[in-house]
Every structure is written in structure tokens, then in C-alpha cells.
Amino acid sequence: MNRILIASALVLSSLLVACSDSNNNGPQLDQGAPNPFAGFVSAVYSGGDNWLCHPALTEENNVCASNLDATLVFADGSTEVELYNREADPKVDCFYVYPTVSGDPGTNSDLEEGAEEIFTTLNQAARYSRFCRMFAPVYRQTTLAAIASGAFGEGGSIAYADVLDSFQHYMANDNNGRGFIFIGHSQGASHLKKLIAETVENDEYLLQLLVSAHLIGSAVRTPEGADVGGDFQQVSVCRTSDQTGCVVNYSIYRQSDPELAAGVAVFGTPSNGLTAVCTNPAALAGGDASLNSYFPVAAVPGVIDALIVKRADGPYADSTSAPPLTTPFYAMPDFISGQCVLDENGISYLEATAHADPLDLRADDFNGEFVIFPGWGLHLVDMTLPMRDLVELGETQAESWLQDQ
């Protein structure tokens, strides 16, 4: 199906939503407060060209419908293929905004989905399709070139306008009273944080529909020791897996990161008397827990791959004599653990530790740091390392929200 037909299908689906809710199964919100965006139609997002994930896209064009099977590699060298199960009839939605990945020149990217946007959405968001209908807009984000030139702050208003526009269109034409989870990393998380603070928290209808917000790699700050206040006035920090209307937030640094120890940290920093939130999705109540990661077998596309410190070449210590991986992802159970830390410099972060064994067949480390950008820690794999934990947490939160309706 070509793009014109896809766009027509999306417009038709929007019209059908206005006439009938037969395709929007699941509990519907009690219509006490009105939908603030009822009747809105975006000139940019009413067609299919500017969505990476959308229920009306064909599987071929829907990044979130991709193959997510994984090979589990255990400490003794044995393997097991984990087949991915996608929910055929999801009752809630997930709205994802990707991080800074565009290699386009200039301050803002275009609206063409590139290999970087596709790869990142596949790795950070697609697994939420285990229980969600997935929505992921392409937006004119501030680019990697803008970071290099020092012009990153100049493109924020254009990028945010696209995120807001796509969300308004989603709410008006696709949501129909369904609960939704916000998912965002880095720049994407910062735009969703602004959307919550300026729009969601000021509207009863939207606030009731917010299942949770997984805002990773861009600090949400509260008064130290408090779970609400600061950046958000109503959305609290998630402390139990069945809590809803709350936020999950953290940035990851490796244990013994020398730049972190030197106080050179970009993420998780305090600001204006407020402390960055750290919620470990594998252990919301605190403490150390195993992080369940999914790593891609394919190389990272574009310029980002050249910027990554190479500490390992896949899941095996000797990749040249290892059996080939037949799935697009691999996992190493019980290899990485994490716990939230508030250090002496006031940096709040999720500390990741690799539990290497030189005597087994698995690799002794994993990749994640930038060659440049000091103080960024494991920002590139903020979502990769606890990916399964994030999805399982989101699924539990969705079930809890549905039970309350």
C-alpha cells in the first residue's frame, strides 16, 4: 500500500471514530469533563506520512509492528529464543516521542522518517505494543547538528509545536476516552514533560486519562524527599507498580563512572533547590534489582554509531567463534543490575553495574557511553537497559487504571 492510500485510510479511520466507537474497544471514560481537543484536525498528522507507529498503518509501514523476537544468552553459554507476543486487542494507548537522533543538517529536522528515527523507535517504544496501541509521530526535532553547533535551544519551539499538534490530533480523532501512557526519552521526554505541565495538568479530562508517564533521560525535579511539587503540581512520582497518573523518571550512569565522580554530570542534576527524580522501574520501592535489557543485533545507524565507546561486540566474549544470532535482539539475563543513588554532589541517578564473569562465555561488558559529550553517562541506553522492566511496569499500570474505570 503506498503512502497516498495509507493517508486516505488514516483520514477515513478518523471520520469513522467521529461516527462510531466500534473500533475503540475497552472501557470509556465517564464523560463528565469534555475532550479539550474535540473537532481538532491537524494539517500535518491527519495523514499517514508523519507517523512511525499508528494503528491505521500497514504492518510494513508500522515500526511498532516489527519483529521483536530475542535470543536469551545465559551465563553457561546456553541460549533460548524468546518469541515476542503482541496484544491483538489492546485496551490502552501509548504515545511515544523519540530522543535527539536526527542527522539532518540545520537546527531542526525535516518530517521525513530516517533510519535513526526508525531504529530508535524500534528499540525504545515498539515493545510497549505488548499491551498498547502505539502512536509515534515524526516531528521536526532539534538535531544532533544543533548540539554540535551550540544552537540546540533555538529549535525547541518548532519541535514542541509538532509534538503538541500530533497529540491534539490523536486526542481528537483516535483516543475516544482510552487511557494513555506517555513514553519519551531525552528530548522527547522534555517535550512530554512540558505537555504535562502546561496542558495535561490543567485539564480534568486529560488528567483522568493519563495512565502514567515514562519520561526517561530528562530530569523531572521535585523538592528533596517529596513525590509531587516542582516540575509537576498534580502528577506524582510512581512508587508502586499499580500506581497510576504518576511519572517514572531516571538517568543512568555506570558504577564508578569517573566523570560522575568528578561532578561532571549532565543528567540527574539539581536545579533551583529541586532534586532530580530517580525511579528504578525494576524496583520502584528502592534497592538493587536486576535490569532486564534487550540489545539490538543490528548496528546503530547513522553518525551515532561512530560516537559510541565499543566495550563489547554482542553477547559473547569471543564473537568470532560464537553461534550466530537468528533474532533481531538478544538479552543477557542477570547480567546488569541497577539501584537509585543520590550522590554527594546532589546528582540523582540510576546506577548500573555489569556482573561480569571472565570464566563464562558471555561478554564482560556492554556498550552505551559516548566517545564525546563528557558527563552523559549511559544516556544512549537509558531505556535499553531496563526495557523489559519498563514494559512490564507499564502493563501493570494499565491493568490498574482499567480496573479503576
Rosetta blueprint (number, residue, H / E / L):
1 M L
2 N L
3 R H
4 I H
5 L H
6 I H
7 A H
8 S H
9 A H
10 L H
11 V H
12 L H
13 S H
14 S H
15 L H
16 L H
17 V H
18 A H
19 C H
20 S L
21 D L
22 S L
23 N L
24 N L
25 N L
26 G L
27 P L
28 Q L
29 L L
30 D L
31 Q L
32 G L
33 A L
34 P L
35 N L
36 P L
37 F L
38 A L
39 G L
40 F L
41 V L
42 S L
43 A L
44 V L
45 Y L
46 S L
47 G L
48 G L
49 D L
50 N L
51 W E
52 L E
53 C E
54 H L
55 P L
56 A L
57 L L
58 T L
59 E L
60 E L
61 N L
62 N L
63 V H
64 C H
65 A H
66 S L
67 N L
68 L L
69 D L
70 A E
71 T E
72 L E
73 V E
74 F L
75 A L
76 D L
77 G L
78 S L
79 T E
80 E E
81 V E
82 E E
83 L L
84 Y L
85 N L
86 R L
87 E L
88 A L
89 D L
90 P L
91 K L
92 V E
93 D E
94 C E
95 F E
96 Y E
97 V E
98 Y L
99 P L
100 T L
101 V L
102 S L
103 G L
104 D L
105 P L
106 G L
107 T L
108 N E
109 S L
110 D L
111 L L
112 E L
113 E L
114 G L
115 A H
116 E H
117 E H
118 I H
119 F H
120 T H
121 T H
122 L H
123 N H
124 Q H
125 A L
126 A H
127 R H
128 Y H
129 S H
130 R H
131 F L
132 C E
133 R E
134 M E
135 F E
136 A E
137 P E
138 V L
139 Y L
140 R L
141 Q L
142 T E
143 T L
144 L H
145 A H
146 A H
147 I H
148 A H
149 S H
150 G L
151 A L
152 F H
153 G H
154 E H
155 G H
156 G H
157 S H
158 I H
159 A H
160 Y H
161 A H
162 D H
163 V H
164 L H
165 D H
166 S H
167 F H
168 Q H
169 H H
170 Y H
171 M H
172 A H
173 N H
174 D H
175 N H
176 N L
177 G L
178 R L
179 G L
180 F E
181 I E
182 F E
183 I E
184 G E
185 H E
186 S L
187 Q H
188 G H
189 A H
190 S H
191 H H
192 L H
193 K H
194 K H
195 L H
196 I H
197 A H
198 E H
199 T L
200 V H
201 E H
202 N H
203 D L
204 E H
205 Y H
206 L H
207 L H
208 Q H
209 L H
210 L E
211 V E
212 S E
213 A E
214 H E
215 L E
216 I E
217 G L
218 S L
219 A L
220 V L
221 R E
222 T E
223 P E
224 E L
225 G L
226 A L
227 D L
228 V L
229 G E
230 G L
231 D L
232 F E
233 Q L
234 Q L
235 V L
236 S E
237 V E
238 C L
239 R L
240 T L
241 S L
242 D L
243 Q L
244 T L
245 G L
246 C E
247 V E
248 V E
249 N L
250 Y L
251 S L
252 I E
253 Y E
254 R E
255 Q L
256 S L
257 D L
258 P H
259 E H
260 L H
261 A H
262 A L
263 G L
264 V L
265 A L
266 V L
267 F L
268 G L
269 T L
270 P L
271 S E
272 N L
273 G L
274 L E
275 T E
276 A E
277 V L
278 C L
279 T L
280 N L
281 P L
282 A L
283 A L
284 L L
285 A L
286 G L
287 G L
288 D L
289 A E
290 S E
291 L E
292 N L
293 S L
294 Y L
295 F E
296 P E
297 V L
298 A L
299 A L
300 V L
301 P L
302 G H
303 V H
304 I H
305 D H
306 A H
307 L H
308 I E
309 V L
310 K L
311 R L
312 A L
313 D L
314 G L
315 P L
316 Y E
317 A L
318 D L
319 S L
320 T L
321 S L
322 A L
323 P L
324 P L
325 L L
326 T L
327 T L
328 P L
329 F E
330 Y E
331 A E
332 M L
333 P L
334 D L
335 F L
336 I E
337 S E
338 G E
339 Q E
340 C E
341 V E
342 L E
343 D L
344 E L
345 N L
346 G L
347 I L
348 S E
349 Y E
350 L E
351 E E
352 A E
353 T E
354 A E
355 H L
356 A L
357 D L
358 P L
359 L L
360 D L
361 L L
362 R E
363 A L
364 D L
365 D L
366 F L
367 N L
368 G L
369 E L
370 F E
371 V L
372 I L
373 F L
374 P L
375 G L
376 W L
377 G L
378 L L
379 H H
380 L H
381 V H
382 D L
383 M L
384 T L
385 L L
386 P L
387 M H
388 R H
389 D H
390 L H
391 V H
392 E H
393 L H
394 G H
395 E H
396 T H
397 Q H
398 A H
399 E H
400 S H
401 W H
402 L H
403 Q H
404 D H
405 Q L
